[in-house]
Amino acid sequence: METPHANTNETWYDVWQRKGARAAGKPSYAIEDLFAADGFDGAMARTDAQAHTHIRQLISSALQLTPATHLLEVGCGAGAVLSLLADTGATLAGADFSAAHIEIARRVLPTADLRVAEAAALPWPDATFDAVFSYGVFLYFQDLAYAAAVLGEMLRVARPGARILILDIPDAARREECEAARRAAGASLNPPHCYYPKSFFEDYAAAHRLTAAVFDQQVPGYTNSRFRFNALLTPPPALPPPAL
């Protein structure tokens, strides 16, 4: 969310309830409308068709999507990113704590399984999904402890061998530079974003017997990319069979 807020006491929950209400009720939604509803509408957050193509290709490749994939997005908002993945043929599901955003997502993705839920309390059984991802959501969490709880839920609902992808993560090493850029662009610093050391995801992966690939974000035309990174958590490679 990039638009300055008149009320400096707003929480992120307040912001997204207000933004969802403002986006609701349109007769139809173009992909640009969905991205705006999901917060990609400010000076540093705008995306275009080239950015959308990059996002789609990155997620499809990193998660190895096929028509057989049962895919969950945690924090799906109005369905902007899920909409980019509809033509992969994957079975789509999403959760978001904003009922207004989920209502929009249900209109644009009528066959998807979309539910109002907290990221740290996902309403699906264990081992439901072949792949799980989150785009541009971890920045809104209150702290790293909550983020770890969300990762635990993502891991719980993922099937054995599933890949987990977290995208658009604010880099703690670049926080000062990022906040200076946001001030210069007129973007709000309140409520604050949550920033992460890259080691947070590496340490989480190691503690859960996963492999972490942490890499800088490079979405074309998306100014925030300079200050963000991505993390892909995968099961460790299978050991070769013993020699006979």
N, C-alpha and C positions, 0 to 999 in steps of 0.2 A: 504494500500500500504506500503510495508516494504522495498523496495529496495532504497538505498540512491540515491539521485538525484544530478547530476552534476550541474544543474542550481538551485541555491538557491532562485531565484526569481519566480520559477514556482508557479502557483496556482493549486488547486486541479482540476480545469477544464483542465488545461494544462496536468497535470499528466494523467488524464483519457483519454484524446484524444490520447496522445502518447501510452498509454497502449492498448487502443482499436485498434489502427492502427497496433500495433505489433502482436496482437492476431488474427487479421483478416486474411482471406484467406486460412485457413487450409481446407484440403479436408473433414475432419470430426473432431468431438470434443468429447473426453471422458469427464466424469464428472470432472476428475482432471484438464483437460484443462480449463473447464469453471470456476472452482474455482480459478485457477491461473490468468485467465483473469480478474476476479473480485477482485483481490488483495490479495488473500489468498495464497501467494507464498513466503513470507519472513520468516526470522528466527523465528519470534513470531507469525506468522499468518497461518502457514501451517495446513491443515486439512486432515484427512484420512477417510476411510470407516466408522470407528466407530464414528467419529465426525459427518459424514453426516447422519448416522442413528439417532443419538441423535437430530440433528437439525430437521430432518423430523418429528420425534415423538413429539418433543416439540411443533412445530408449529401446527401439526395436532391436538394434544390434546388441546392446549390453544385456538385455533380458532374453535374447534369442527367441523372439516372439514368432509363433506359428498359429495357424487356425485352431490348433489343439490346446493352446495355452489358456488357462484360467487365470486372469490378471486382475490384481487389486491395486487401486491407487488410494493411498491414505492422505486425506486432505484434498479431495478432488474438486472442491468448490463447485462452480457452475458447469464443470465438465469440459473445460477448454482443452486440457492436455489429453484427456481420454478421447475426446472427439478426433484428435489427430491420429489416434491409434485404431479408430473404428475399422478402417479398411485393411487392417492386418488379419482380420477374421477372428482374433482372439475373443474369448468370452470376457466381457468387461464387468468390473464391479468397482464401487467407490464408496468412501465414507467421508463425511464432513460434518462439523458440529453446527453449521449454519443451515437451518431448515429452508430458508429462502433460496440459498444456492443449490441445495439438493433438488428443490422443486424445479428450478431452471434446468438442471442437469437431466432430470427425468423427462422433461419435454424434448430435449435435443437428443437424448440417448434412451429411447423408450424400452429397448430390450435389455439394458444394463441393470444390474442389481445395485441400486444406489440407496444408501441408508444414512440417516442422521445419527452420528455417533462421535464420541471423543476418540482421538487418535490413540490414547492409552487404554481404551476399553472397546476393542473392535468386536462387533456383534456376529462373528462367524466362528464356527468350531475350529479346533486345532487342525492343522494340515489340510486346509481347504484349497490353497492357491499354488499354482505352478511358478508364479513370479509376483513380487510385490514391489511397489515403488512409491516415492513421494517427491513431488516437484514444488519447490518454493513454499514449503510449509514449516520446516524446522526452524526457520528464522523467527517464527511467531511463538515458539515455546518459551515458557517462563525461565527455564534453567536446564542445565545439562542432565540433572537427575530425571526430569520429566522426559527429556529426549531419550534417555536410556530406557525408560519404561515403554516409550513408543516403539523403540527398536525391538524390545522384548515381545511386544504384541505383533509386530510385523513378522518376527521370527516364529512366533507361536502359530499364526495362521498359515504360514508357508509350509509346503510339503517338503519332506527331506530332499535335499538336492536343489531346492529352489534358489534363485538369485534374488537379492534384495538391493534396490538401487535408490539412493537418496541424492537428489539434485538441488542445485541452487542454495548451497549452504554458505552462510557468511563466514569468512575466514578471519579468525581471531588475530592472526598475524598482520592483517591489513585493516583492522578496525579503525584506527586513527585516520588513516588515509581515506577510508570509505566515508566516515562521518564528516570529514572535511568536504569531500565531494558532494555529499548530500546537502550540507548547509549551502554550498555554493549554488546548487541546483534548485534551492528552495524546497527541498523535500523535508518532511518531518522526521525528527529523531525521537518522537514521543507518540505512542508507546515505543520503548526501545526494541531493537532487534536482538536476538540471541546469537552470539558469535561462538564459533567452535574452533579449537585447535584441531588440526588434521589428525593428531595422535588420538583424539577421542574415538574416532571410528576405527583406527588401527588397533587400539587397546581393546575396544569392545569386541572386535572380530577375534582377536587372539584369545580372549576370555571365553568365547563361545565356539572355539574350534572352527573358525571361519577364516577365509583369506580376504583381506581388504585391498582393493585397488583405489587409491585416492588420487584424483587428477583435477587439474584446473578446469573451470568451466570456460567455454569458448563459443557461446551463442552469438552469432553475428548481429551487430546492431543493438545488442542489449547491454546498456552501459554498466549495469550492476555486475556483469560477468567478470569485470576486472577484479572484483572483490569477493568472488564466490568460487567454490569448488564442489566436486561431486564425489560420492563414495559408492563403490560397488562391493557388496559383500557376497561371497560365494563359498560353497563347500570346498574344502581342500581337494586337490587332485587325488583321484583314486590311486592307491598303490598298485604297482604292477604285480601280477600273480607270481608266487615264488617259483624259482627255477626248479625243475624236476631233476 
